[in-house]
Amino acid sequence: MSISEVMRKYLDVVTNTEFTHFEKEFAGKLAKVLSSGYQKKAEETELVELIEKLTNKVDNLAKDGMDPFFRLATSSIFIHGYKSQVKFDYYGNTRQRELGDLIFVISVIYKNTKWFERLTVCQFKRDHLKRSKNGVKWTIDNKEQLYLLSKFPVFMGVPGSMIRNIEHALPNYSECLGSYGLLHTPGDFCFVSAQDLDTLLAGRQTVKRNELLNLKDASLGFWQLLTQSWLFDKVGRHFLFDLYEHPGFNPVWPYGIFGNYHLAQNTFDFAHKYLSVGIGEPTVLGRGIANIEARALLRDIMSAIRSRAIKEGQSEWEEFTNRFFVHKYADDKGLDSSYSENVSYNDDRGSPTGGFGIINTVIDLGE
């Protein structure tokens, strides 16, 4: 099986009206939760509660298409407590922070094989309570968290965390492995790569919405430019897919197969870019380049969740992880998607407050 076969089927699916309907429904559910949260005063609605509601709202969201056949399914879980705490070196001092609030994962399956998968670790922040004459703005005062998500130094899990207590050294090829969801009234958010946000702040603590929207999202990748070009007709498409299969062909920016976005202006913009596999770090790209270290981290987190689910009789969590582990990866990078029995979670320590969620969307292109 070749990547061109998968890509042809994928393009047929994402241009289907049923796919667009799912995309709008996904975005609408996110917007509904955010707007209901902002109807209360911020001090009455904890951010962790809002993240939990987000994950619950999109759980078991599904859509089937028949011509061509495909299945879209989003599942999610939220885990209470300090379950994503990690420690790392911050300019000579050890710091401990949550890895993030929410991990977005999206996978493309064809013939029971996982051909494409991306993830981003997202941290959420609220806007200021009082609106200024300059509009919406956010204070990014947790510099250690921004350092972690923008630079990804070597980090380790701590006792009580779902992150393994080993050294994790993750490349950030897409420059969007870490990200921020900047919430604002009346119930929306701007999505931005942590690396871009760090560059924009340049040592400041406050960022304005108009500054974000003025960012040039220089992420139109190789394949996206081709699909938007008038040259990319049926004949050109066939030629380019076959060219991609040629062993001597090496696109300058291979992550542009589905685009590589660092910015989404609102909930609906995010839903479109996320569901079209344009956001996050690739853990598999056909049989080409992939971030194996990020794949290993995701597998370990899912394995730890499954271990806890089995021990505590959490059937919903077990079903969630089973859906992740059921498909093998298309490449031969030496790390499959099977459940690792050697990964377990530590007993809870410290405060039970906090938590993190995972939203996992699967685009199954069928047989």
ZAPA-175418 format. One record per residue (C-alpha): residue number from 1; residue in one letter; x, y, z. Coordinates in steps of 0.02 Angstrom, whole numbers, plus 32768, in hexadecimal, padded with zeros to 4 digits. Layout:
<sites>
pos:NUM, code:a, xx:X, yy:Y, zz:Z
...
</sites>
This chain:
<sites>
pos:1, code:m, xx:8000, yy:8000, zz:8000
pos:2, code:s, xx:8043, yy:80AD, zz:7FD4
pos:3, code:i, xx:802B, yy:8157, zz:8024
pos:4, code:s, xx:7FDE, yy:8196, zz:7F82
pos:5, code:e, xx:7F4D, yy:811B, zz:7F99
pos:6, code:v, xx:7F2F, yy:815A, zz:8049
pos:7, code:m, xx:7F3A, yy:8210, zz:8014
pos:8, code:r, xx:7EBF, yy:81FA, zz:7F86
pos:9, code:k, xx:7E40, yy:81AE, zz:7FFD
pos:10, code:y, xx:7E63, yy:8232, zz:8080
pos:11, code:l, xx:7E43, yy:82C3, zz:8007
pos:12, code:d, xx:7D9F, yy:8274, zz:7FD3
pos:13, code:v, xx:7D69, yy:826A, zz:8088
pos:14, code:v, xx:7D99, yy:8318, zz:80C5
pos:15, code:t, xx:7D3D, yy:8369, zz:8034
pos:16, code:n, xx:7C9F, yy:8308, zz:805E
pos:17, code:t, xx:7C0A, yy:836A, zz:80A4
pos:18, code:e, xx:7BF9, yy:82EE, zz:8134
pos:19, code:f, xx:7CAA, yy:8316, zz:816A
pos:20, code:t, xx:7C82, yy:83D0, zz:816A
pos:21, code:h, xx:7BE6, yy:83AF, zz:81D1
pos:22, code:f, xx:7C4E, yy:8353, zz:8253
pos:23, code:e, xx:7CCC, yy:83E1, zz:8257
pos:24, code:k, xx:7C44, yy:8462, zz:8279
pos:25, code:e, xx:7BF4, yy:83F5, zz:82FF
pos:26, code:f, xx:7C9C, yy:83DE, zz:8355
pos:27, code:a, xx:7CBE, yy:8499, zz:8356
pos:28, code:g, xx:7C0D, yy:84C1, zz:838F
pos:29, code:k, xx:7C1C, yy:844F, zz:8426
pos:30, code:l, xx:7CBF, yy:84A2, zz:845A
pos:31, code:a, xx:7C74, yy:8550, zz:8446
pos:32, code:k, xx:7BD9, yy:851F, zz:84AA
pos:33, code:v, xx:7C41, yy:84E4, zz:853F
pos:34, code:l, xx:7CAF, yy:857F, zz:853C
pos:35, code:s, xx:7C1E, yy:85F8, zz:852F
pos:36, code:s, xx:7BC1, yy:85A5, zz:85BF
pos:37, code:g, xx:7C5F, yy:85B1, zz:8628
pos:38, code:y, xx:7C6F, yy:866B, zz:8606
pos:39, code:q, xx:7BBD, yy:868B, zz:863D
pos:40, code:k, xx:7BFF, yy:8676, zz:86ED
pos:41, code:k, xx:7C84, yy:86DF, zz:873F
pos:42, code:a, xx:7D31, yy:8699, zz:8724
pos:43, code:e, xx:7D50, yy:867D, zz:87DC
pos:44, code:e, xx:7CB5, yy:860E, zz:87E2
pos:45, code:t, xx:7CE8, yy:85A1, zz:874F
pos:46, code:e, xx:7D8F, yy:854D, zz:8766
pos:47, code:l, xx:7DF5, yy:8533, zz:86CA
pos:48, code:v, xx:7E0D, yy:847B, zz:86F1
pos:49, code:e, xx:7D50, yy:8468, zz:86F8
pos:50, code:l, xx:7D41, yy:84BA, zz:864E
pos:51, code:i, xx:7DC1, yy:8443, zz:8602
pos:52, code:e, xx:7D63, yy:83AF, zz:8649
pos:53, code:k, xx:7CC1, yy:83EF, zz:85FD
pos:54, code:l, xx:7D17, yy:8404, zz:8555
pos:55, code:t, xx:7D50, yy:834F, zz:8554
pos:56, code:n, xx:7CA5, yy:830F, zz:858A
pos:57, code:k, xx:7C4B, yy:8374, zz:8505
pos:58, code:v, xx:7CA8, yy:832A, zz:8470
pos:59, code:d, xx:7CB1, yy:8278, zz:84B5
pos:60, code:n, xx:7C5D, yy:81F5, zz:8446
pos:61, code:l, xx:7C45, yy:8271, zz:83B9
pos:62, code:a, xx:7C3D, yy:820C, zz:8316
pos:63, code:k, xx:7C0A, yy:8216, zz:8260
pos:64, code:d, xx:7C01, yy:8194, zz:81D6
pos:65, code:g, xx:7C11, yy:81BB, zz:811E
pos:66, code:m, xx:7BDF, yy:8144, zz:8093
pos:67, code:d, xx:7C1D, yy:818D, zz:7FEF
pos:68, code:p, xx:7CAE, yy:817B, zz:8007
pos:69, code:f, xx:7CA3, yy:8112, zz:80A3
pos:70, code:f, xx:7CF8, yy:8159, zz:813E
pos:71, code:r, xx:7CDD, yy:8167, zz:81F9
pos:72, code:l, xx:7D07, yy:81FB, zz:8266
pos:73, code:a, xx:7D0A, yy:81E0, zz:8322
pos:74, code:t, xx:7D44, yy:824D, zz:83B2
pos:75, code:s, xx:7D5A, yy:8206, zz:8461
pos:76, code:s, xx:7DA1, yy:8259, zz:84FC
pos:77, code:i, xx:7DCA, yy:8243, zz:85B3
pos:78, code:f, xx:7DF5, yy:82B6, zz:8643
pos:79, code:i, xx:7E65, yy:827C, zz:86D1
pos:80, code:h, xx:7E5B, yy:82D7, zz:8777
pos:81, code:g, xx:7EF2, yy:8301, zz:87E0
pos:82, code:y, xx:7FA4, yy:8331, zz:87B9
pos:83, code:k, xx:7FB4, yy:82AB, zz:8734
pos:84, code:s, xx:8023, yy:8303, zz:86B6
pos:85, code:q, xx:80A2, yy:834F, zz:872D
pos:86, code:v, xx:8155, yy:834D, zz:86EE
pos:87, code:k, xx:81FA, yy:8393, zz:872B
pos:88, code:f, xx:8281, yy:83E6, zz:86C2
pos:89, code:d, xx:8314, yy:845A, zz:86CB
pos:90, code:y, xx:82EB, yy:8513, zz:86BE
pos:91, code:y, xx:8389, yy:857A, zz:86AE
pos:92, code:g, xx:83E6, yy:8512, zz:872E
pos:93, code:n, xx:8353, yy:84F4, zz:87A3
pos:94, code:t, xx:82DC, yy:845F, zz:87A9
pos:95, code:r, xx:8227, yy:848F, zz:878A
pos:96, code:q, xx:8187, yy:8428, zz:878F
pos:97, code:r, xx:80F1, yy:8450, zz:8722
pos:98, code:e, xx:805F, yy:83FD, zz:86CC
pos:99, code:l, xx:808E, yy:83C2, zz:861F
pos:100, code:g, xx:7FEA, yy:8410, zz:85E4
pos:101, code:d, xx:7F2F, yy:841C, zz:85FA
pos:102, code:l, xx:7EF5, yy:83BE, zz:855F
pos:103, code:i, xx:7F48, yy:834D, zz:84DE
pos:104, code:f, xx:7EF9, yy:8352, zz:8431
pos:105, code:v, xx:7F1A, yy:82B5, zz:83C9
pos:106, code:i, xx:7EDD, yy:8290, zz:8319
pos:107, code:s, xx:7EFC, yy:81F3, zz:82B2
pos:108, code:v, xx:7ED7, yy:81BE, zz:81FF
pos:109, code:i, xx:7EB5, yy:8103, zz:81EB
pos:110, code:y, xx:7EAF, yy:80A3, zz:8148
pos:111, code:k, xx:7E9A, yy:7FE7, zz:813B
pos:112, code:n, xx:7EAE, yy:7FD7, zz:81F7
pos:113, code:t, xx:7F57, yy:802F, zz:81F3
pos:114, code:k, xx:7F83, yy:80D7, zz:8240
pos:115, code:w, xx:7FD1, yy:813C, zz:81B3
pos:116, code:f, xx:7FCE, yy:81EA, zz:81FE
pos:117, code:e, xx:7FC7, yy:8228, zz:82B0
pos:118, code:r, xx:7FE9, yy:82CF, zz:8304
pos:119, code:l, xx:7FE1, yy:8311, zz:83B5
pos:120, code:t, xx:7FF3, yy:83B6, zz:8410
pos:121, code:v, xx:7FFE, yy:83D5, zz:84CC
pos:122, code:c, xx:7F93, yy:846C, zz:84EF
pos:123, code:q, xx:7F90, yy:84E1, zz:8585
pos:124, code:f, xx:7EF7, yy:8551, zz:859D
pos:125, code:k, xx:7EF2, yy:8602, zz:85E0
pos:126, code:r, xx:7E61, yy:8678, zz:8603
pos:127, code:d, xx:7E58, yy:872A, zz:85C6
pos:128, code:h, xx:7E58, yy:87BB, zz:8641
pos:129, code:l, xx:7DB7, yy:87D4, zz:86A3
pos:130, code:k, xx:7DAE, yy:888C, zz:8679
pos:131, code:r, xx:7DA8, yy:88B9, zz:85C2
pos:132, code:s, xx:7E1C, yy:8949, zz:8598
pos:133, code:k, xx:7E0B, yy:89C6, zz:850B
pos:134, code:n, xx:7E91, yy:8963, zz:84B2
pos:135, code:g, xx:7E23, yy:88C7, zz:84AD
pos:136, code:v, xx:7E42, yy:8815, zz:84E6
pos:137, code:k, xx:7EE9, yy:87EC, zz:8536
pos:138, code:w, xx:7F38, yy:8760, zz:859A
pos:139, code:t, xx:7FC0, yy:8759, zz:861F
pos:140, code:i, xx:803C, yy:86CC, zz:8605
pos:141, code:d, xx:8091, yy:86D6, zz:86AE
pos:142, code:n, xx:80C3, yy:861F, zz:86C1
pos:143, code:k, xx:8169, yy:862F, zz:8668
pos:144, code:e, xx:81A0, yy:857F, zz:8699
pos:145, code:q, xx:8106, yy:8535, zz:8644
pos:146, code:l, xx:8126, yy:859A, zz:85A6
pos:147, code:y, xx:81DD, yy:8565, zz:85AB
pos:148, code:l, xx:81A8, yy:84AE, zz:85B5
pos:149, code:l, xx:812B, yy:84B5, zz:8525
pos:150, code:s, xx:8191, yy:8524, zz:84B2
pos:151, code:k, xx:823D, yy:84D6, zz:84C9
pos:152, code:f, xx:8219, yy:8425, zz:8509
pos:153, code:p, xx:82B3, yy:840D, zz:8575
pos:154, code:v, xx:82D6, yy:835D, zz:85B5
pos:155, code:f, xx:824D, yy:8336, zz:8634
pos:156, code:m, xx:8218, yy:82A7, zz:86A7
pos:157, code:g, xx:8176, yy:8275, zz:86F8
pos:158, code:v, xx:8161, yy:8288, zz:87B5
pos:159, code:p, xx:810C, yy:8215, zz:8834
pos:160, code:g, xx:8051, yy:8213, zz:8816
pos:161, code:s, xx:8062, yy:8245, zz:875F
pos:162, code:m, xx:802C, yy:81E3, zz:86C5
pos:163, code:i, xx:80D3, yy:8216, zz:8678
pos:164, code:r, xx:815D, yy:8193, zz:868C
pos:165, code:n, xx:81EB, yy:81BD, zz:8701
pos:166, code:i, xx:826D, yy:81B1, zz:8677
pos:167, code:e, xx:82C3, yy:8237, zz:8610
pos:168, code:h, xx:8257, yy:8273, zz:857F
pos:169, code:a, xx:82B4, yy:82D3, zz:84F7
pos:170, code:l, xx:8236, yy:8304, zz:8471
pos:171, code:p, xx:825F, yy:8356, zz:83CA
pos:172, code:n, xx:81E4, yy:83DB, zz:8391
pos:173, code:y, xx:81ED, yy:83CD, zz:82D4
pos:174, code:s, xx:8145, yy:8420, zz:82B4
pos:175, code:e, xx:8168, yy:84AB, zz:8334
pos:176, code:c, xx:80B9, yy:8486, zz:8377
pos:177, code:l, xx:80D2, yy:83F4, zz:83EE
pos:178, code:g, xx:80A6, yy:8470, zz:8478
pos:179, code:s, xx:801A, yy:84EF, zz:8469
pos:180, code:y, xx:7FA6, yy:8567, zz:84C3
pos:181, code:g, xx:7EEA, yy:857A, zz:84BD
pos:182, code:l, xx:7EC7, yy:862E, zz:84ED
pos:183, code:l, xx:7E12, yy:863A, zz:8527
pos:184, code:h, xx:7DAD, yy:86D9, zz:8517
pos:185, code:t, xx:7CFB, yy:871A, zz:8522
pos:186, code:p, xx:7C75, yy:86FA, zz:84F0
pos:187, code:g, xx:7CB0, yy:8645, zz:84DF
pos:188, code:d, xx:7D3C, yy:8628, zz:8464
pos:189, code:f, xx:7DF7, yy:860E, zz:845E
pos:190, code:c, xx:7E90, yy:8634, zz:83F6
pos:191, code:f, xx:7F06, yy:85A4, zz:83D8
pos:192, code:v, xx:7FC1, yy:85C9, zz:83C6
pos:193, code:s, xx:8062, yy:8565, zz:83C5
pos:194, code:a, xx:80C0, yy:8579, zz:8469
pos:195, code:q, xx:815E, yy:859D, zz:8408
pos:196, code:d, xx:810B, yy:862B, zz:83A7
pos:197, code:l, xx:80BD, yy:8670, zz:8446
pos:198, code:d, xx:8166, yy:8671, zz:849D
pos:199, code:t, xx:81B2, yy:86CF, zz:840A
pos:200, code:l, xx:8123, yy:874C, zz:8407
pos:201, code:l, xx:812E, yy:8770, zz:84C2
pos:202, code:a, xx:81EA, yy:8790, zz:84B9
pos:203, code:g, xx:81F9, yy:8798, zz:8577
pos:204, code:r, xx:8151, yy:87EE, zz:8596
pos:205, code:q, xx:80C4, yy:879F, zz:85F9
pos:206, code:t, xx:802E, yy:87E4, zz:859A
pos:207, code:v, xx:7FF2, yy:87C2, zz:84EA
pos:208, code:k, xx:7F60, yy:8814, zz:8490
pos:209, code:r, xx:7EE8, yy:87BE, zz:841C
pos:210, code:n, xx:7F0E, yy:8832, zz:838B
pos:211, code:e, xx:7FC7, yy:8805, zz:839D
pos:212, code:l, xx:7F9C, yy:874E, zz:8388
pos:213, code:l, xx:7F2D, yy:876D, zz:82F2
pos:214, code:n, xx:7FB7, yy:87D1, zz:82A0
pos:215, code:l, xx:802D, yy:873D, zz:82AB
pos:216, code:k, xx:8055, yy:86F9, zz:8200
pos:217, code:d, xx:8030, yy:8640, zz:8208
pos:218, code:a, xx:80BC, yy:860B, zz:8193
pos:219, code:s, xx:8081, yy:8558, zz:8197
pos:220, code:l, xx:803A, yy:8537, zz:80EB
pos:221, code:g, xx:8097, yy:8498, zz:80C6
pos:222, code:f, xx:80CE, yy:844A, zz:8024
pos:223, code:w, xx:8036, yy:83DE, zz:8005
pos:224, code:q, xx:7FB8, yy:8461, zz:803C
pos:225, code:l, xx:7FFE, yy:84DE, zz:7FC1
pos:226, code:l, xx:7FEE, yy:845B, zz:7F3A
pos:227, code:t, xx:7F39, yy:8431, zz:7F64
pos:228, code:q, xx:7F0B, yy:84EA, zz:7F5F
pos:229, code:s, xx:7F62, yy:8503, zz:7EB8
pos:230, code:w, xx:7F05, yy:8502, zz:7E12
pos:231, code:l, xx:7F8D, yy:848C, zz:7DD5
pos:232, code:f, xx:7F52, yy:8408, zz:7E4F
pos:233, code:d, xx:7ECD, yy:83BB, zz:7DE0
pos:234, code:k, xx:7EAD, yy:8302, zz:7DCE
pos:235, code:v, xx:7F3F, yy:82EA, zz:7D58
pos:236, code:g, xx:7FB5, yy:8352, zz:7DC3
pos:237, code:r, xx:7F7A, yy:82FB, zz:7E61
pos:238, code:h, xx:7FA1, yy:8250, zz:7E18
pos:239, code:f, xx:804D, yy:828A, zz:7DDF
pos:240, code:l, xx:807B, yy:82DA, zz:7E85
pos:241, code:f, xx:8044, yy:8247, zz:7EED
pos:242, code:d, xx:80AC, yy:81D3, zz:7E80
pos:243, code:l, xx:813D, yy:824E, zz:7E8F
pos:244, code:y, xx:812F, yy:824A, zz:7F4C
pos:245, code:e, xx:8143, yy:818D, zz:7F44
pos:246, code:h, xx:81E7, yy:819F, zz:7EE5
pos:247, code:p, xx:827B, yy:8178, zz:7F59
pos:248, code:g, xx:82DC, yy:820E, zz:7F19
pos:249, code:f, xx:8253, yy:828B, zz:7F3E
pos:250, code:n, xx:8266, yy:82E9, zz:7FE2
pos:251, code:p, xx:81F1, yy:837E, zz:8000
pos:252, code:v, xx:8241, yy:840C, zz:805F
pos:253, code:w, xx:81B4, yy:840C, zz:80E0
pos:254, code:p, xx:8164, yy:835F, zz:80E8
pos:255, code:y, xx:80EC, yy:8391, zz:8174
pos:256, code:g, xx:808E, yy:83F9, zz:80F5
pos:257, code:i, xx:8032, yy:835D, zz:80BD
pos:258, code:f, xx:7FA1, yy:839B, zz:8126
pos:259, code:g, xx:7FE3, yy:8448, zz:814D
pos:260, code:n, xx:8041, yy:8477, zz:81EA
pos:261, code:y, xx:7FDF, yy:84FD, zz:8244
pos:262, code:h, xx:801D, yy:855F, zz:82DA
pos:263, code:l, xx:7F88, yy:85D3, zz:82EC
pos:264, code:a, xx:7ECA, yy:85C5, zz:82EF
pos:265, code:q, xx:7E65, yy:8664, zz:8306
pos:266, code:n, xx:7DCA, yy:8616, zz:8354
pos:267, code:t, xx:7D72, yy:8574, zz:8381
pos:268, code:f, xx:7D35, yy:8550, zz:82D0
pos:269, code:d, xx:7DDE, yy:8578, zz:8284
pos:270, code:f, xx:7E2F, yy:8501, zz:8300
pos:271, code:a, xx:7DB2, yy:8476, zz:82DD
pos:272, code:h, xx:7DD4, yy:8481, zz:8222
pos:273, code:k, xx:7E91, yy:847E, zz:8235
pos:274, code:y, xx:7E91, yy:83F7, zz:82BA
pos:275, code:l, xx:7E18, yy:8383, zz:825F
pos:276, code:s, xx:7E75, yy:8399, zz:81BB
pos:277, code:v, xx:7F11, yy:8357, zz:8214
pos:278, code:g, xx:7F6A, yy:83FF, zz:820B
pos:279, code:i, xx:7F94, yy:841C, zz:82C2
pos:280, code:g, xx:8018, yy:83CD, zz:8330
pos:281, code:e, xx:80B2, yy:8360, zz:832B
pos:282, code:p, xx:80AF, yy:82C8, zz:82B6
pos:283, code:t, xx:80CB, yy:8221, zz:830C
pos:284, code:v, xx:80B8, yy:81CA, zz:8264
pos:285, code:l, xx:80B6, yy:820C, zz:81B1
pos:286, code:g, xx:809B, yy:8176, zz:8143
pos:287, code:r, xx:8141, yy:811E, zz:813B
pos:288, code:g, xx:81A5, yy:81BF, zz:8141
pos:289, code:i, xx:81E0, yy:8235, zz:81C9
pos:290, code:a, xx:8191, yy:8225, zz:8275
pos:291, code:n, xx:81B2, yy:825D, zz:8327
pos:292, code:i, xx:81D1, yy:81B5, zz:837A
pos:293, code:e, xx:81F4, yy:8204, zz:8423
pos:294, code:a, xx:814A, yy:825A, zz:8423
pos:295, code:r, xx:80F9, yy:81B8, zz:83EC
pos:296, code:a, xx:814B, yy:815C, zz:847E
pos:297, code:l, xx:810E, yy:81E0, zz:84FA
pos:298, code:l, xx:805C, yy:81D3, zz:84B8
pos:299, code:r, xx:8061, yy:8115, zz:84BF
pos:300, code:d, xx:80A4, yy:811A, zz:8571
pos:301, code:i, xx:801B, yy:8192, zz:85AB
pos:302, code:m, xx:7F95, yy:8126, zz:855C
pos:303, code:s, xx:7FE2, yy:808A, zz:85AA
pos:304, code:a, xx:7FE5, yy:80DA, zz:8656
pos:305, code:i, xx:7F2E, yy:810A, zz:8644
pos:306, code:r, xx:7F02, yy:8059, zz:860F
pos:307, code:s, xx:7F60, yy:800F, zz:86A3
pos:308, code:r, xx:7EFF, yy:807D, zz:8719
pos:309, code:a, xx:7E5C, yy:8056, zz:86C0
pos:310, code:i, xx:7E78, yy:7F9B, zz:86D3
pos:311, code:k, xx:7EAA, yy:7FAA, zz:878A
pos:312, code:e, xx:7E18, yy:801B, zz:87B9
pos:313, code:g, xx:7D93, yy:7FD0, zz:8747
pos:314, code:q, xx:7D83, yy:806F, zz:86DE
pos:315, code:s, xx:7D2F, yy:8022, zz:8645
pos:316, code:e, xx:7D1C, yy:80C7, zz:85E8
pos:317, code:w, xx:7DD6, yy:80EC, zz:85F8
pos:318, code:e, xx:7E02, yy:803C, zz:85C1
pos:319, code:e, xx:7D93, yy:804D, zz:8527
pos:320, code:f, xx:7DE4, yy:80F6, zz:8501
pos:321, code:t, xx:7E93, yy:80AE, zz:8503
pos:322, code:n, xx:7E5E, yy:8011, zz:84A6
pos:323, code:r, xx:7E25, yy:807E, zz:8415
pos:324, code:f, xx:7ED3, yy:80CC, zz:8411
pos:325, code:f, xx:7F33, yy:8029, zz:8416
pos:326, code:v, xx:7ECC, yy:7FC8, zz:8397
pos:327, code:h, xx:7F28, yy:8007, zz:82FB
pos:328, code:k, xx:7FDE, yy:7FEA, zz:82CD
pos:329, code:y, xx:804C, yy:8073, zz:8283
pos:330, code:a, xx:8073, yy:8072, zz:81C9
pos:331, code:d, xx:812E, yy:808F, zz:81DB
pos:332, code:d, xx:81B7, yy:801C, zz:8219
pos:333, code:k, xx:8205, yy:808F, zz:8299
pos:334, code:g, xx:8211, yy:8007, zz:831B
pos:335, code:l, xx:8189, yy:8047, zz:838E
pos:336, code:d, xx:80D8, yy:8009, zz:8376
pos:337, code:s, xx:8036, yy:8044, zz:83C4
pos:338, code:s, xx:801D, yy:7FAC, zz:8433
pos:339, code:y, xx:7FF9, yy:7FBD, zz:84EC
pos:340, code:s, xx:8096, yy:7FBA, zz:8556
pos:341, code:e, xx:807F, yy:7F51, zz:85F3
pos:342, code:n, xx:8121, yy:7F97, zz:863A
pos:343, code:v, xx:80D3, yy:8044, zz:864E
pos:344, code:s, xx:806C, yy:8062, zz:86E9
pos:345, code:y, xx:8032, yy:80F7, zz:874D
pos:346, code:n, xx:806D, yy:8128, zz:87FA
pos:347, code:d, xx:7FF9, yy:813B, zz:888E
pos:348, code:d, xx:7FB1, yy:81E8, zz:88A9
pos:349, code:r, xx:8016, yy:8262, zz:890E
pos:350, code:g, xx:7FF2, yy:8316, zz:893A
pos:351, code:s, xx:7F56, yy:8377, zz:8913
pos:352, code:p, xx:7EC9, yy:8322, zz:88B1
pos:353, code:t, xx:7E9E, yy:83C5, zz:885A
pos:354, code:g, xx:7ECB, yy:83E5, zz:87A6
pos:355, code:g, xx:7ECB, yy:8369, zz:8719
pos:356, code:f, xx:7EE4, yy:8356, zz:865E
pos:357, code:g, xx:7E7E, yy:8317, zz:85CC
pos:358, code:i, xx:7E9A, yy:82BF, zz:8527
pos:359, code:i, xx:7E2F, yy:82D8, zz:848C
pos:360, code:n, xx:7E4F, yy:8252, zz:8408
pos:361, code:t, xx:7E02, yy:825A, zz:835B
pos:362, code:v, xx:7E0F, yy:81CC, zz:82DF
pos:363, code:i, xx:7DED, yy:81DD, zz:8225
pos:364, code:d, xx:7DD2, yy:812D, zz:81E5
pos:365, code:l, xx:7DDA, yy:8126, zz:8126
pos:366, code:g, xx:7D9C, yy:8073, zz:8124
pos:367, code:e, xx:7DDE, yy:7FE8, zz:80B7
</sites>
